[in-house]
Amino acid sequence: MSDYDTADTAEAGQAGTEYGDPEVTVSEGADGSVIYAVDENRDGAAESVVYDQDGDGVAEAVAVDTDGDGSLETTVVDLNSDGEFDAVFIDTDGDGAPDVAALDRNGDGLIDRVVADTDGDGKADTDVRDDDFDGVADSVVRDTDGDGDKDVTVTDKDGDGTFETVTFEDPSTNPLAQA
């Protein structure tokens, strides 16, 4: 049984103003930016931070602790200052550096390129692209040996959502050349 009478909305509203309101801390960065840290559960650690880099009242970046571990691993950014978020950076392994970058290159609100470091070596090794901006991936490029050069490219030439072509740029990664 709860100590609160949730049937009485006025009482529940008062409880909501006393308990559970997030704590918002506003600070100024060294560059004059305005930083809003939001501590939803009042545990002393921000679950999200909003960055207004030019102080105009419009956020250029929002960082969020999406898994509740105390670190802000997901950041949404307005790269071109048009007021729309067009990139997402995610630190999937908790090392403080983003492993995945998802981009909206043409500003239509849909992600059309994803670059990822899938092996944790600090270098992007997978690049998924939607080059015709139809919402369907057109190619996937992989650096399978970590040398920084693409090794395998898979493409959807006719745009039907099925990858038809596999190209091995590095003969050492071609399983047919290994036979």
MDTraj code that builds the backbone (N, CA, C; nanometers):
import mdtraj as md
import numpy as np

residues = "MET SER ASP TYR ASP THR ALA ASP THR ALA GLU ALA GLY GLN ALA GLY THR GLU TYR GLY ASP PRO GLU VAL THR VAL SER GLU GLY ALA ASP GLY SER VAL ILE TYR ALA VAL ASP GLU ASN ARG ASP GLY ALA ALA GLU SER VAL VAL TYR ASP GLN ASP GLY ASP GLY VAL ALA GLU ALA VAL ALA VAL ASP THR ASP GLY ASP GLY SER LEU GLU THR THR VAL VAL ASP LEU ASN SER ASP GLY GLU PHE ASP ALA VAL PHE ILE ASP THR ASP GLY ASP GLY ALA PRO ASP VAL ALA ALA LEU ASP ARG ASN GLY ASP GLY LEU ILE ASP ARG VAL VAL ALA ASP THR ASP GLY ASP GLY LYS ALA ASP THR ASP VAL ARG ASP ASP ASP PHE ASP GLY VAL ALA ASP SER VAL VAL ARG ASP THR ASP GLY ASP GLY ASP LYS ASP VAL THR VAL THR ASP LYS ASP GLY ASP GLY THR PHE GLU THR VAL THR PHE GLU ASP PRO SER THR ASN PRO LEU ALA GLN ALA".split()
xyz = np.array([
    [0.0823, -0.1189, 0.0000],
    [0.0000, 0.0000, 0.0000],
    [0.0865, 0.1249, 0.0000],
    [0.0474, 0.2194, -0.0774],
    [0.1206, 0.3448, -0.0869],
    [0.0763, 0.4410, 0.0223],
    [0.1649, 0.5289, 0.0647],
    [0.1320, 0.6325, 0.1614],
    [0.0609, 0.7496, 0.0956],
    [0.0576, 0.7524, -0.0389],
    [-0.0034, 0.8632, -0.1101],
    [-0.1376, 0.8215, -0.1669],
    [-0.2330, 0.9129, -0.1634],
    [-0.3646, 0.8892, -0.2199],
    [-0.3593, 0.9327, -0.3658],
    [-0.3347, 0.8373, -0.4560],
    [-0.3193, 0.8720, -0.5970],
    [-0.4519, 0.9043, -0.6642],
    [-0.5628, 0.8749, -0.6001],
    [-0.6929, 0.9076, -0.6580],
    [-0.7186, 1.0578, -0.6502],
    [-0.6607, 1.1261, -0.5543],
    [-0.6782, 1.2699, -0.5394],
    [-0.5683, 1.3394, -0.6193],
    [-0.6023, 1.3914, -0.7376],
    [-0.5002, 1.4471, -0.8262],
    [-0.4330, 1.5707, -0.7671],
    [-0.5049, 1.6500, -0.6888],
    [-0.4425, 1.7678, -0.6287],
    [-0.3331, 1.7252, -0.5320],
    [-0.3594, 1.6233, -0.4516],
    [-0.2591, 1.5763, -0.3577],
    [-0.1414, 1.5135, -0.4323],
    [-0.1702, 1.4381, -0.5385],
    [-0.0634, 1.3766, -0.6166],
    [0.0206, 1.4846, -0.6828],
    [-0.0414, 1.5926, -0.7300],
    [0.0323, 1.7027, -0.7913],
    [0.1244, 1.7693, -0.6915],
    [0.0786, 1.7863, -0.5687],
    [0.1635, 1.8450, -0.4660],
    [0.2801, 1.7528, -0.4347],
    [0.2544, 1.6226, -0.4271],
    [0.3627, 1.5285, -0.4002],
    [0.4651, 1.5333, -0.5123],
    [0.4180, 1.5507, -0.6362],
    [0.5089, 1.5576, -0.7497],
    [0.5971, 1.6802, -0.7464],
    [0.5464, 1.7909, -0.6874],
    [0.6298, 1.9102, -0.6816],
    [0.7311, 1.9014, -0.5685],
    [0.7014, 1.8215, -0.4685],
    [0.7944, 1.8069, -0.3572],
    [0.8937, 1.6941, -0.3825],
    [0.8481, 1.5896, -0.4464],
    [0.9315, 1.4723, -0.4683],
    [0.9448, 1.4476, -0.6176],
    [1.0585, 1.4064, -0.6600],
    [1.0758, 1.3611, -0.7972],
    [1.1069, 1.4670, -0.8995],
    [1.0998, 1.5947, -0.8629],
    [1.1378, 1.6965, -0.9599],
    [1.2875, 1.6870, -0.9849],
    [1.3297, 1.6959, -1.1095],
    [1.4732, 1.6883, -1.1361],
    [1.5452, 1.8124, -1.0843],
    [1.6697, 1.7959, -1.0512],
    [1.7532, 1.9077, -1.0125],
    [1.8289, 1.9523, -1.1369],
    [1.8172, 2.0789, -1.1708],
    [1.8843, 2.1324, -1.2884],
    [1.9910, 2.2311, -1.2415],
    [2.1130, 2.2067, -1.2835],
    [2.2235, 2.2949, -1.2510],
    [2.2659, 2.3661, -1.3784],
    [2.2722, 2.4980, -1.3719],
    [2.3124, 2.5774, -1.4871],
    [2.4518, 2.6330, -1.4590],
    [2.5419, 2.6146, -1.5539],
    [2.6767, 2.6682, -1.5386],
    [2.7231, 2.7289, -1.6699],
    [2.8295, 2.8074, -1.6613],
    [2.8852, 2.8687, -1.7810],
    [3.0197, 2.8054, -1.8105],
    [3.0369, 2.7621, -1.9356],
    [3.1632, 2.7046, -1.9775],
    [3.2695, 2.8113, -1.9950],
    [3.3945, 2.7708, -2.0036],
    [3.5056, 2.8644, -2.0209],
    [3.4914, 2.9445, -2.1502],
    [3.4221, 2.8865, -2.2497],
    [3.4043, 2.9533, -2.3784],
    [3.2776, 3.0384, -2.3845],
    [3.2072, 3.0535, -2.2706],
    [3.0846, 3.1320, -2.2670],
    [2.9598, 3.0511, -2.2936],
    [2.9741, 2.9222, -2.3166],
    [2.8575, 2.8375, -2.3407],
    [2.7775, 2.8203, -2.2113],
    [2.6508, 2.7843, -2.2284],
    [2.5637, 2.7587, -2.1145],
    [2.5411, 2.6083, -2.1076],
    [2.5612, 2.5515, -1.9891],
    [2.5489, 2.4073, -1.9702],
    [2.4415, 2.3803, -1.8660],
    [2.3436, 2.2981, -1.9038],
    [2.2362, 2.2590, -1.8134],
    [2.2549, 2.1114, -1.7802],
    [2.2830, 2.0809, -1.6545],
    [2.2956, 1.9423, -1.6105],
    [2.1673, 1.9044, -1.5384],
    [2.1060, 1.7929, -1.5804],
    [1.9785, 1.7496, -1.5242],
    [2.0001, 1.6205, -1.4456],
    [1.9731, 1.6281, -1.3160],
    [1.9837, 1.5128, -1.2263],
    [1.8419, 1.4683, -1.1935],
    [1.7908, 1.3734, -1.2712],
    [1.6520, 1.3279, -1.2583],
    [1.6217, 1.2672, -1.1217],
    [1.7099, 1.1840, -1.0714],
    [1.6820, 1.1117, -0.9475],
    [1.7503, 1.1725, -0.8254],
    [1.8112, 1.2902, -0.8437],
    [1.8745, 1.3648, -0.7341],
    [1.9794, 1.2827, -0.6589],
    [2.0588, 1.2068, -0.7350],
    [2.1640, 1.1279, -0.6710],
    [2.3009, 1.1954, -0.6816],
    [2.3045, 1.3156, -0.7373],
    [2.4287, 1.3889, -0.7504],
    [2.4986, 1.3695, -0.8832],
    [2.4476, 1.2811, -0.9674],
    [2.5051, 1.2577, -1.1005],
    [2.4013, 1.2931, -1.2067],
    [2.4429, 1.3731, -1.3046],
    [2.3512, 1.4147, -1.4109],
    [2.3195, 1.2974, -1.5030],
    [2.1916, 1.2801, -1.5331],
    [2.1495, 1.1789, -1.6298],
    [2.1473, 1.2367, -1.7711],
    [2.1449, 1.3692, -1.7812],
    [2.1548, 1.4349, -1.9110],
    [2.2157, 1.5733, -1.8934],
    [2.2814, 1.6173, -2.0001],
    [2.3422, 1.7495, -2.0012],
    [2.3087, 1.8135, -2.1355],
    [2.2627, 1.9375, -2.1295],
    [2.2286, 2.0133, -2.2498],
    [2.3319, 2.1241, -2.2659],
    [2.3866, 2.1349, -2.3872],
    [2.4893, 2.2345, -2.4161],
    [2.4338, 2.3386, -2.5127],
    [2.4333, 2.4640, -2.4695],
    [2.4007, 2.5764, -2.5556],
    [2.5317, 2.6500, -2.5789],
    [2.6015, 2.6131, -2.6840],
    [2.7384, 2.6596, -2.7048],
    [2.7501, 2.8092, -2.7317],
    [2.6483, 2.8688, -2.7945],
    [2.6564, 3.0107, -2.8237],
    [2.5676, 3.0958, -2.7343],
    [2.5010, 3.0344, -2.6363],
    [2.4207, 3.1081, -2.5395],
    [2.2946, 3.1712, -2.5954],
    [2.2453, 3.1195, -2.7088],
    [2.1264, 3.1786, -2.7703],
    [1.9959, 3.1134, -2.7266],
    [2.0039, 3.0173, -2.6342],
    [1.8835, 2.9492, -2.5863],
    [1.8459, 2.8270, -2.6665],
    [1.9234, 2.7946, -2.7713],
    [1.8988, 2.6767, -2.8535],
    [2.0121, 2.5769, -2.8294],
    [1.9755, 2.4546, -2.7949],
    [2.0760, 2.3517, -2.7649],
    [2.1471, 2.3067, -2.8912],
    [2.2791, 2.2986, -2.8836],
    [2.3591, 2.2441, -2.9930],
    [2.3957, 2.0987, -2.9683],
    [2.3879, 2.0542, -2.8429],
    [2.4191, 1.9150, -2.8105],
    [2.3458, 1.8745, -2.6826],
    [2.3091, 1.7460, -2.6787],
    [2.2487, 1.6872, -2.5596],
    [2.3186, 1.5541, -2.5358],
    [2.3723, 1.5365, -2.4153],
    [2.4377, 1.4107, -2.3781],
    [2.3494, 1.3408, -2.2747],
    [2.3353, 1.2088, -2.2891],
    [2.2428, 1.1336, -2.2046],
    [2.3093, 1.0057, -2.1540],
    [2.2817, 0.9739, -2.0276],
    [2.3217, 0.8450, -1.9694],
    [2.2075, 0.7485, -2.0003],
    [2.2193, 0.6745, -2.1095],
    [2.1090, 0.5890, -2.1551],
    [2.1002, 0.4561, -2.0821],
    [2.2084, 0.4146, -2.0170],
    [2.2041, 0.2848, -1.9496],
    [2.2121, 0.2942, -1.7976],
    [2.2119, 0.4159, -1.7424],
    [2.2089, 0.4340, -1.5985],
    [2.3384, 0.4013, -1.5264],
    [2.4521, 0.4015, -1.5972],
    [2.5787, 0.3666, -1.5332],
    [2.6552, 0.4875, -1.4791],
    [2.5989, 0.6069, -1.4955],
    [2.6636, 0.7274, -1.4448],
    [2.7483, 0.8004, -1.5461],
    [2.7659, 0.7441, -1.6665],
    [2.8414, 0.8145, -1.7703],
    [2.7468, 0.8526, -1.8838],
    [2.7766, 0.9652, -1.9457],
    [2.6948, 1.0166, -2.0556],
    [2.7468, 0.9571, -2.1854],
    [2.6916, 0.8432, -2.2259],
    [2.7478, 0.7708, -2.3402],
    [2.6824, 0.8021, -2.4743],
    [2.5704, 0.8703, -2.4752],
    [2.5033, 0.9026, -2.6007],
    [2.4915, 1.0539, -2.6127],
    [2.5397, 1.1080, -2.7249],
    [2.5335, 1.2519, -2.7476],
    [2.4678, 1.2781, -2.8823],
    [2.3688, 1.3664, -2.8817],
    [2.3007, 1.4095, -3.0030],
    [2.3483, 1.5518, -3.0306],
    [2.3872, 1.5792, -3.1566],
    [2.4547, 1.7051, -3.1880],
    [2.3947, 1.7700, -3.3121],
    [2.3895, 1.9028, -3.3097],
    [2.3569, 1.9825, -3.4279],
    [2.4902, 2.0267, -3.4868],
    [2.5382, 1.9566, -3.5885],
    [2.6704, 1.9829, -3.6450],
    [2.6785, 2.1103, -3.7283],
    [2.5688, 2.1476, -3.7935],
    [2.5743, 2.2615, -3.8854],
    [2.4998, 2.3849, -3.8343],
    [2.4610, 2.3858, -3.7065],
    [2.3959, 2.5009, -3.6420],
    [2.2683, 2.5462, -3.7111],
    [2.1912, 2.4502, -3.7630],
    [2.0642, 2.4860, -3.8255],
    [1.9451, 2.4652, -3.7320],
    [1.9720, 2.4293, -3.6063],
    [1.8646, 2.4078, -3.5098],
    [1.8081, 2.2673, -3.5108],
    [1.8624, 2.1798, -3.5959],
    [1.8182, 2.0409, -3.6047],
    [1.9336, 1.9492, -3.5662],
    [1.9041, 1.8472, -3.4855],
    [2.0073, 1.7502, -3.4510],
    [2.0317, 1.6595, -3.5709],
    [2.1580, 1.6459, -3.6107],
    [2.1888, 1.5677, -3.7296],
    [2.2981, 1.4642, -3.7093],
    [2.3373, 1.4398, -3.5848],
    [2.4363, 1.3363, -3.5574],
    [2.4151, 1.2801, -3.4178],
    [2.4426, 1.1499, -3.4045],
    [2.4374, 1.0826, -3.2751],
    [2.5701, 1.0102, -3.2582],
    [2.6339, 1.0314, -3.1435],
    [2.7588, 0.9647, -3.1116],
    [2.7361, 0.8780, -2.9886],
    [2.7795, 0.7513, -2.9940],
    [2.7540, 0.6580, -2.8849],
    [2.8840, 0.5905, -2.8440],
    [2.9099, 0.5901, -2.7130],
    [3.0233, 0.5177, -2.6553],
    [2.9669, 0.3852, -2.6053],
    [2.9802, 0.2796, -2.6855],
    [2.9178, 0.1513, -2.6522],
    [2.9969, 0.0708, -2.5505],
    [3.1277, 0.0961, -2.5380],
    [3.2089, 0.0153, -2.4475],
    [3.2513, 0.0883, -2.3200],
    [3.2045, 0.2130, -2.3015],
    [3.2297, 0.2857, -2.1779],
    [3.3712, 0.3357, -2.1590],
    [3.4485, 0.3487, -2.2677],
    [3.5863, 0.3951, -2.2539],
    [3.6000, 0.5466, -2.2672],
    [3.4877, 0.6162, -2.2851],
    [3.4899, 0.7614, -2.2965],
    [3.5010, 0.8132, -2.4382],
    [3.5216, 0.7248, -2.5356],
    [3.5315, 0.7644, -2.6763],
    [3.4164, 0.7017, -2.7546],
    [3.3528, 0.7782, -2.8433],
    [3.2427, 0.7213, -2.9219],
    [3.2898, 0.6070, -3.0118],
    [3.2108, 0.5012, -3.0187],
    [3.2378, 0.3871, -3.1063],
    [3.1475, 0.3881, -3.2289],
    [3.0360, 0.4596, -3.2190],
    [2.9379, 0.4644, -3.3266],
    [2.9005, 0.6095, -3.3521],
    [2.8974, 0.6472, -3.4794],
    [2.8492, 0.7790, -3.5202],
    [2.7409, 0.7576, -3.6242],
    [2.6230, 0.8118, -3.5985],
    [2.5123, 0.8042, -3.6931],
    [2.4824, 0.9460, -3.7406],
    [2.4751, 0.9650, -3.8728],
    [2.4646, 1.0982, -3.9303],
    [2.3450, 1.1123, -4.0230],
    [2.2846, 1.2307, -4.0208],
    [2.1840, 1.2696, -4.1179],
    [2.2510, 1.3710, -4.2091],
    [2.3068, 1.3241, -4.3208],
    [2.3883, 1.4093, -4.4078],
    [2.3075, 1.5094, -4.4877],
    [2.1817, 1.4793, -4.5186],
    [2.1048, 1.5710, -4.6025],
    [1.9984, 1.6492, -4.5259],
    [1.9899, 1.6316, -4.3943],
    [1.8992, 1.7111, -4.3122],
    [1.7525, 1.6755, -4.3224],
    [1.7203, 1.5530, -4.3671],
    [1.5790, 1.5146, -4.3794],
    [1.5242, 1.4476, -4.2536],
    [1.6074, 1.4359, -4.1487],
    [1.5623, 1.3738, -4.0251],
    [1.5856, 1.2250, -4.0179],
    [1.6384, 1.1641, -4.1255],
    [1.6672, 1.0212, -4.1281],
    [1.8180, 0.9976, -4.1269],
    [1.8603, 0.8989, -4.0516],
    [2.0010, 0.8621, -4.0487],
    [2.0371, 0.7993, -4.1829],
    [2.1429, 0.8497, -4.2477],
    [2.1819, 0.7950, -4.3772],
    [2.3277, 0.7509, -4.3823],
    [2.3959, 0.7576, -4.2695],
    [2.5310, 0.7017, -4.2618],
    [2.5606, 0.6642, -4.1172],
    [2.6147, 0.5445, -4.0991],
    [2.6572, 0.4982, -3.9675],
    [2.8001, 0.4480, -3.9805],
    [2.8881, 0.5021, -3.8976],
    [3.0277, 0.4609, -3.8946],
    [3.0538, 0.4033, -3.7568],
    [3.1195, 0.2858, -3.7516],
    [3.1387, 0.2198, -3.6226],
    [3.2758, 0.1562, -3.6100],
    [3.3239, 0.1545, -3.4864],
    [3.4434, 0.0790, -3.4488],
    [3.3915, -0.0471, -3.3819],
    [3.3819, -0.1552, -3.4577],
    [3.3196, -0.2768, -3.4044],
    [3.4161, -0.3674, -3.3307],
    [3.5483, -0.3443, -3.3466],
    [3.6444, -0.4317, -3.2786],
    [3.7150, -0.3635, -3.1614],
    [3.6796, -0.2374, -3.1312],
    [3.7316, -0.1691, -3.0137],
    [3.8757, -0.1230, -3.0225],
    [3.9298, -0.1100, -3.1441],
    [4.0689, -0.0670, -3.1565],
    [4.0840, 0.0847, -3.1712],
    [3.9723, 0.1575, -3.1648],
    [3.9769, 0.3030, -3.1749],
    [3.9694, 0.3559, -3.3161],
    [3.9581, 0.2661, -3.4162],
    [3.9478, 0.3068, -3.5562],
    [3.8156, 0.2561, -3.6133],
    [3.7496, 0.3418, -3.6903],
    [3.6253, 0.3008, -3.7549],
    [3.6554, 0.1909, -3.8559],
    [3.5803, 0.0806, -3.8491],
    [3.6025, -0.0302, -3.9412],
    [3.4776, -0.0697, -4.0193],
    [3.3654, -0.0073, -3.9893],
    [3.2418, -0.0366, -4.0608],
    [3.1755, 0.0942, -4.0997],
    [3.1316, 0.1035, -4.2255],
    [3.0681, 0.2236, -4.2779],
    [2.9433, 0.1813, -4.3558],
    [2.8261, 0.2149, -4.3030],
    [2.6989, 0.1821, -4.3681],
    [2.6417, 0.3121, -4.4237],
    [2.6068, 0.3098, -4.5546],
    [2.5614, 0.4325, -4.6211],
    [2.4288, 0.4134, -4.6939],
    [2.3487, 0.5170, -4.6865],
    [2.2289, 0.5304, -4.7687],
    [2.2564, 0.6489, -4.8612],
    [2.3206, 0.6227, -4.9742],
    [2.3654, 0.7302, -5.0623],
    [2.2551, 0.7963, -5.1429],
    [2.1412, 0.7286, -5.1627],
    [2.0317, 0.7916, -5.2358],
    [1.9241, 0.8461, -5.1421],
    [1.9496, 0.8410, -5.0104],
    [1.8652, 0.9014, -4.9077],
    [1.7205, 0.8527, -4.9097],
    [1.7022, 0.7231, -4.9387],
    [1.5669, 0.6674, -4.9407],
    [1.5322, 0.5909, -4.8135],
    [1.6214, 0.5915, -4.7155],
    [1.5954, 0.5228, -4.5898],
    [1.6401, 0.3785, -4.5878],
    [1.7034, 0.3307, -4.6961],
    [1.7516, 0.1928, -4.7064],
    [1.9018, 0.1958, -4.7338],
    [1.9787, 0.1148, -4.6618],
    [2.1240, 0.1113, -4.6803],
    [2.1589, 0.0671, -4.8217],
    [2.2523, 0.1381, -4.8839],
    [2.2980, 0.1058, -5.0188],
    [2.4309, 0.0311, -5.0189],
    [2.5123, 0.0529, -4.9162],
    [2.6410, -0.0161, -4.9109],
    [2.6890, -0.0305, -4.7670],
    [2.7671, -0.1352, -4.7471],
    [2.8364, -0.1592, -4.6215],
    [2.9816, -0.1856, -4.6572],
    [3.0717, -0.1065, -4.5995],
    [3.2143, -0.1210, -4.6247],
    [3.2796, -0.1621, -4.4938],
    [3.3679, -0.2641, -4.5002],
    [3.4348, -0.3138, -4.3793],
    [3.5855, -0.3165, -4.3994],
    [3.6569, -0.2768, -4.2954],
    [3.8013, -0.2959, -4.2854],
    [3.8176, -0.4140, -4.1903],
    [3.8343, -0.5324, -4.2447],
    [3.8339, -0.6534, -4.1620],
    [3.9668, -0.6815, -4.0936],
    [4.0772, -0.6251, -4.1460],
    [4.2072, -0.6550, -4.0870],
    [4.2662, -0.5396, -4.0063],
    [4.1938, -0.4272, -3.9947],
    [4.2365, -0.3176, -3.9100],
    [4.3502, -0.2338, -3.9629],
    [4.3770, -0.2398, -4.0938],
    [4.4880, -0.1621, -4.1489],
    [4.4455, -0.0228, -4.1970],
    [4.3159, 0.0098, -4.1831],
    [4.2660, 0.1396, -4.2248],
    [4.2154, 0.1445, -4.3669],
    [4.2350, 0.0364, -4.4432],
    [4.1870, 0.0302, -4.5808],
    [4.0647, -0.0608, -4.5869],
    [3.9704, -0.0257, -4.6745],
    [3.8520, -0.1106, -4.6874],
    [3.8907, -0.2436, -4.7502],
    [3.8306, -0.3502, -4.6988],
    [3.8599, -0.4848, -4.7474],
    [3.7424, -0.5466, -4.8212],
    [3.6216, -0.5222, -4.7711],
    [3.5015, -0.5821, -4.8288],
    [3.3943, -0.4751, -4.8417],
    [3.3292, -0.4704, -4.9581],
    [3.2170, -0.3804, -4.9800],
    [3.0983, -0.4624, -5.0293],
    [2.9851, -0.4433, -4.9635],
    [2.8615, -0.5094, -5.0037],
    [2.7671, -0.3993, -5.0495],
    [2.7066, -0.4148, -5.1692],
    [2.6218, -0.3082, -5.2230],
    [2.4870, -0.3601, -5.2691],
    [2.3898, -0.2700, -5.2624],
    [2.2558, -0.2908, -5.3167],
    [2.2476, -0.2016, -5.4400],
    [2.2832, -0.2558, -5.5553],
    [2.2922, -0.1776, -5.6792],
    [2.1575, -0.1257, -5.7297],
    [2.0494, -0.2054, -5.7117],
    [1.9208, -0.1651, -5.7683],
    [1.8267, -0.1001, -5.6667],
    [1.8714, -0.0832, -5.5420],
    [1.7922, -0.0116, -5.4428],
    [1.6706, -0.0844, -5.3899],
    [1.6690, -0.2183, -5.4015],
    [1.5522, -0.2934, -5.3553],
    [1.5639, -0.3415, -5.2114],
    [1.6747, -0.3049, -5.1430],
    [1.6932, -0.3453, -5.0050],
    [1.7675, -0.4768, -4.9888],
    [1.8074, -0.5384, -5.1001],
    [1.8829, -0.6630, -5.0963],
    [2.0227, -0.6374, -5.1518],
    [2.1238, -0.6784, -5.0789],
    [2.2613, -0.6611, -5.1247],
    [2.2934, -0.7679, -5.2285],
    [2.3310, -0.7225, -5.3495],
    [2.3577, -0.8150, -5.4586],
    [2.5066, -0.8355, -5.4843],
    [2.5886, -0.7376, -5.4529],
    [2.7283, -0.7396, -5.4940],
    [2.8210, -0.7389, -5.3727],
    [2.9194, -0.8273, -5.3753],
    [3.0253, -0.8285, -5.2743],
    [3.1566, -0.8094, -5.3484],
    [3.2347, -0.7083, -5.3069],
    [3.3629, -0.6797, -5.3682],
    [3.4709, -0.6929, -5.2622],
    [3.5742, -0.7690, -5.2943],
    [3.6877, -0.7853, -5.2036],
    [3.8015, -0.7011, -5.2574],
    [3.8281, -0.5858, -5.1928],
    [3.9352, -0.4978, -5.2365],
    [4.0724, -0.5534, -5.1992],
    [4.0780, -0.6303, -5.0921],
    [4.2032, -0.6903, -5.0453],
    [4.1941, -0.8402, -5.0740],
    [4.2776, -0.8937, -5.1641],
    [4.2691, -1.0365, -5.1985],
    [4.2843, -1.1287, -5.0785],
    [4.3554, -1.0841, -4.9753],
    [4.3745, -1.1713, -4.8592],
    [4.2462, -1.1905, -4.7793],
    [4.1445, -1.1071, -4.8033],
    [4.0164, -1.1234, -4.7318],
    [3.9128, -1.1976, -4.8146],
    [3.9455, -1.2280, -4.9413],
    [3.8529, -1.2962, -5.0301],
    [3.8573, -1.4458, -5.0026],
    [3.7468, -1.5024, -4.9529],
    [3.7483, -1.6457, -4.9242],
    [3.7668, -1.7300, -5.0494],
    [3.7298, -1.6800, -5.1674],
    [3.7476, -1.7550, -5.2924],
    [3.8954, -1.7608, -5.3313],
    [3.9710, -1.6551, -5.2988],
    [4.1140, -1.6542, -5.3274],
    [4.1910, -1.7428, -5.2316],
    [4.1317, -1.7724, -5.1171],
    [4.1969, -1.8555, -5.0174],
    [4.1851, -2.0050, -5.0500],
    [4.0903, -2.0402, -5.1358],
    [4.0633, -2.1817, -5.1644],
    [4.1707, -2.2467, -5.2480],
])
top = md.Topology()
chain = top.add_chain()
for i, resn in enumerate(residues, 1):
    res = top.add_residue(resn, chain, resSeq=i)
    for name in ("N", "CA", "C"):
        top.add_atom(name, md.element.get_by_symbol(name[0]), res)
traj = md.Trajectory(xyz[None], top)
